[in-house]
Amino acid sequence: MSNGTARLVDSEQRQRLFRRFGSGAESWLAELPALVEELATEWKLSIEGPAPHGRTSVVLHCQRIDGSAGILKVSPEPWLSVEEARVLRLWEGSGRVPEVWDVDPERGAVLLEAIGTGRTVALSGTVPPMEAVGTLIADLHSVAVPPEARRELHPLSSRINFLFGHFENRRSSGPAADLVPASFLHHGHAYARALAQGEEDVVLLHADLHPGNVVDGGPERGLVAVDPRACLGDAAAEAIDWALWRATSVDEVERRALTLAPIMGVPASRILAWSRACAPLFAIAQVERGKAGSEEFRLLMELSAC
């Protein structure tokens, strides 16, 4: 990796890109410094360095000529940036996503408003009040989606199939193979597919609303969602990560669901059903992080067995 690339992409981000895009990411990364320089010149940006998140793109802090702080994202798959910008613009009126300032569909680049310090909830390590989370989700779900945009969105069932297939590959080839039974994943997948077929409370979902994709925008902005993988589906599915993240008991999961449900306008029982269906995915992630002995892992396995 060249010095120019190393200034933009650390080793962890490089490995994430390889996992997502394969060996083709190597040549793209070699050309990245020149690409970023071109974009900075055309959009009149000062590049300040890597931002802390990004699974399918390189994410950089930058500043526009007027002094406003921005985020430059560049992806090896240009359509990902185009799709992200399109979906964020649907939500802009809610104030719960960054404003899209510019898009280059040919080079897979999008320029976004920076939110506060850019620090995510995951980096803070603190579970926010469920009232704040519920309001974020409700605000996102309240946005009207034009019929032409709805026709272009995948159903939640497609997202579910992708996630369970992805995690099954991770389970079978990694340390979770000996700790998370395949039957848990198969049962959870069947349960999630059935839930995804429902026709109640079908809304535009962020579909990747985990703590690493929510930024604290401070008192004025509140919680702000980034990096959507948008689809259409059951509103209750958006609460899965928040019901489960850092929870250590079934009672705690139920309390969170009971707080989120009325704010989101969905039954708590459906949030709990989604949480049980997807618990095996979270259990696999816990094993990969070396936390198979944690109370969180124990809870996830208990939920997966139900």
C-alpha positions in Angstrom: 0.0 0.0 0.0 1.4 3.4 -1.0 2.0 6.2 1.4 -0.7 8.2 -0.2 -3.2 5.4 0.2 -2.1 4.8 3.8 -2.9 8.4 4.7 -6.5 7.8 3.6 -7.1 4.2 4.6 -5.9 2.3 7.7 -5.3 -1.4 7.7 -8.7 -2.2 9.4 -10.6 -0.3 6.7 -8.5 -1.9 4.0 -9.5 -5.4 5.3 -13.2 -4.4 5.4 -13.0 -3.4 1.7 -11.3 -6.6 0.8 -13.9 -8.6 2.6 -16.6 -6.7 0.7 -15.1 -6.3 -2.8 -12.4 -9.0 -3.0 -9.0 -8.6 -4.6 -10.4 -5.9 -7.0 -10.1 -3.5 -4.1 -6.3 -3.6 -4.4 -6.1 -1.7 -7.7 -8.9 0.7 -6.7 -7.0 1.6 -3.5 -3.8 2.2 -5.5 -5.7 4.8 -7.5 -7.6 6.3 -4.6 -5.1 9.2 -3.7 -5.4 10.5 -7.3 -9.2 10.2 -7.3 -9.5 12.0 -4.0 -7.2 14.8 -5.2 -9.4 15.2 -8.3 -12.6 15.4 -6.3 -11.0 17.8 -3.8 -10.0 20.1 -6.6 -13.4 20.0 -8.4 -15.5 20.4 -5.2 -13.1 22.8 -3.6 -12.4 20.7 -0.5 -9.6 20.4 2.0 -9.2 16.8 2.9 -8.5 16.4 6.7 -8.1 12.6 7.1 -10.1 9.4 7.6 -13.4 9.4 9.4 -14.1 6.5 11.8 -16.7 4.4 9.9 -17.4 2.9 6.4 -17.8 -0.7 5.3 -18.3 -0.3 1.6 -16.5 3.0 1.1 -13.6 5.1 2.2 -14.9 7.9 4.4 -12.9 11.2 4.9 -13.3 14.3 6.9 -13.1 17.4 4.7 -13.9 21.1 4.7 -15.6 23.1 2.0 -14.3 26.5 0.8 -16.9 28.3 2.9 -15.5 26.6 6.1 -18.4 24.1 6.5 -17.4 20.6 7.7 -18.2 17.7 5.4 -17.8 14.0 4.8 -16.4 12.7 1.5 -17.3 9.1 0.8 -15.8 7.1 -2.2 -16.8 3.6 -3.0 -15.3 1.0 -5.4 -18.9 0.3 -6.5 -20.3 3.6 -7.8 -23.9 2.5 -7.6 -23.6 2.3 -3.8 -22.9 6.0 -3.5 -25.6 6.9 -5.9 -28.2 4.8 -4.0 -27.1 6.2 -0.6 -27.5 9.8 -1.9 -30.9 9.0 -3.4 -32.2 7.5 -0.2 -30.7 10.2 2.1 -32.4 12.9 0.0 -35.8 11.2 0.6 -35.2 11.6 4.4 -33.6 15.1 4.3 -36.8 16.8 5.4 -36.8 14.9 8.7 -33.4 16.4 9.7 -32.5 12.9 10.9 -29.9 12.3 8.1 -26.9 14.3 6.8 -27.6 16.7 4.0 -26.3 15.6 0.6 -24.2 18.3 -1.0 -22.9 16.7 -4.1 -22.7 13.3 -5.9 -20.4 12.0 -8.7 -22.1 8.8 -10.0 -19.3 8.0 -12.4 -16.6 7.9 -9.7 -18.8 6.7 -6.8 -18.4 9.7 -4.7 -20.8 11.6 -2.4 -20.2 14.7 -0.4 -22.3 15.0 2.8 -22.8 17.4 5.6 -20.7 16.4 8.7 -22.8 15.8 11.9 -21.2 17.2 15.0 -18.0 15.4 15.9 -19.0 12.4 13.8 -18.8 10.2 16.9 -21.2 7.3 16.6 -23.2 5.8 19.4 -21.1 2.6 19.1 -17.9 4.5 19.7 -19.4 6.1 22.8 -20.2 2.7 24.2 -23.3 4.0 26.0 -26.8 2.8 25.3 -28.9 5.9 24.6 -32.3 6.4 26.1 -34.8 4.3 24.2 -37.1 7.3 24.0 -34.4 9.1 21.9 -33.9 6.0 19.7 -37.7 5.5 19.2 -38.1 9.2 18.2 -35.3 8.8 15.6 -36.9 5.8 14.1 -40.4 7.3 14.1 -39.1 10.4 12.4 -37.4 8.4 9.7 -40.5 6.2 9.2 -42.9 9.2 9.0 -41.4 10.4 5.7 -43.7 10.0 2.7 -42.0 8.0 -0.1 -43.1 8.9 -3.7 -44.6 5.9 -5.6 -41.8 5.9 -8.2 -39.2 5.7 -5.4 -41.1 2.8 -3.7 -41.0 0.9 -6.9 -37.2 1.0 -6.9 -36.7 -0.3 -3.4 -36.1 -3.9 -2.5 -38.4 -5.6 0.0 -37.2 -6.4 3.5 -37.2 -10.1 2.6 -34.3 -9.6 0.2 -32.3 -7.9 3.0 -33.1 -10.7 5.4 -31.9 -13.3 2.9 -28.7 -11.5 2.3 -27.9 -11.1 6.0 -28.6 -14.7 7.0 -26.6 -16.0 4.0 -23.7 -13.6 4.9 -23.7 -14.6 8.5 -24.0 -18.3 7.7 -20.8 -18.0 5.7 -19.1 -16.2 8.6 -20.4 -18.8 11.1 -19.3 -21.9 9.1 -15.8 -20.5 8.3 -15.0 -18.8 11.6 -14.8 -19.4 15.3 -18.6 -19.4 15.7 -18.9 -22.8 14.0 -18.3 -24.6 17.2 -20.4 -22.3 19.4 -23.5 -21.2 17.4 -25.4 -24.2 16.0 -26.4 -24.0 12.4 -29.9 -24.9 13.5 -30.2 -21.6 15.4 -29.4 -19.7 12.1 -31.8 -21.8 10.0 -34.7 -21.4 12.5 -34.0 -17.7 12.8 -33.9 -17.3 9.1 -37.3 -19.0 8.7 -38.8 -16.9 11.5 -37.4 -13.7 10.0 -38.7 -14.6 6.5 -42.2 -15.1 7.9 -42.1 -11.8 9.8 -40.9 -10.0 6.6 -43.9 -11.2 4.6 -46.3 -9.2 6.8 -48.1 -6.3 5.3 -48.6 -4.2 8.4 -46.7 -1.0 9.1 -44.7 -1.3 5.8 -42.4 1.8 5.7 -39.1 2.9 4.2 -36.5 1.3 6.4 -32.9 2.4 7.0 -32.3 -1.4 7.3 -28.8 -1.0 8.9 -29.7 1.1 11.9 -27.1 -0.2 14.3 -25.2 1.9 16.9 -22.3 2.3 14.4 -24.6 4.0 12.0 -26.1 6.5 14.4 -24.2 9.7 15.2 -24.9 12.0 18.1 -25.8 15.4 16.6 -25.9 17.2 20.0 -28.8 19.0 21.6 -30.0 20.7 18.4 -29.9 17.7 16.1 -30.3 14.7 18.3 -29.5 11.3 16.9 -28.7 11.2 13.2 -28.7 8.1 10.9 -26.0 7.5 8.3 -25.1 4.7 5.8 -28.6 3.4 5.0 -29.3 0.1 3.2 -32.8 1.1 2.5 -35.7 -1.2 1.7 -39.4 -1.5 2.3 -40.7 -3.5 5.2 -42.0 -4.0 8.7 -41.3 -0.9 10.8 -40.7 -3.1 13.9 -37.6 -4.6 12.3 -35.8 -1.2 12.7 -35.6 -1.7 16.5 -33.7 -5.0 16.5 -30.2 -3.6 17.2 -31.5 -1.3 19.9 -33.4 -4.0 21.7 -30.3 -6.2 21.8 -27.2 -4.0 21.9 -25.4 -4.5 25.2 -28.5 -6.1 26.8 -27.7 -8.9 29.3 -31.2 -10.2 30.2 -34.5 -11.0 28.6 -36.2 -8.6 31.0 -34.0 -5.8 29.7 -34.8 -6.6 26.1 -38.5 -6.6 26.9 -38.3 -3.3 28.8 -36.6 -1.7 25.8 -39.2 -3.1 23.4 -42.0 -1.8 25.6 -40.5 1.7 25.5 -39.8 1.7 21.8 -43.1 0.3 20.6 -45.6 3.1 21.4 -43.1 5.7 20.1 -42.7 3.8 16.8 -46.4 2.9 16.6 -45.8 -0.9 16.5 -46.5 -3.8 18.8 -43.8 -4.6 21.3 -44.5 -8.3 20.6 -43.3 -7.8 17.0 -40.0 -6.1 18.1 -39.4 -9.1 20.4 -40.2 -11.5 17.6 -37.7 -9.8 15.3 -35.1 -9.8 18.1 -35.4 -13.5 18.7 -35.3 -14.3 15.0 -32.1 -12.2 14.5 -30.4 -13.1 17.8 -28.2 -15.8 16.1 -26.6 -13.1 13.9 -25.6 -11.0 16.9 -24.3 -14.2 18.7 -22.0 -14.9 15.7 -20.7 -11.3 15.9 -20.0 -11.6 19.6 -17.9 -14.7 19.0 -15.9 -13.0 16.3 -15.2 -10.2 18.8 -13.9 -12.7 21.4 -16.9 -12.2 23.6 -18.3 -15.8 23.7 -18.0 -15.7 27.5 -20.0 -12.5 28.0 -23.5 -12.1 29.5 -24.5 -10.6 26.2 -23.6 -13.8 24.3 -25.4 -15.9 26.9 -28.5 -13.8 26.4 -28.3 -14.0 22.6 -28.0 -17.8 22.7 -31.0 -18.0 25.1 -33.1 -15.9 22.6 -31.8 -18.0 19.7 -32.9 -21.2 21.3 -36.5 -20.0 21.8 
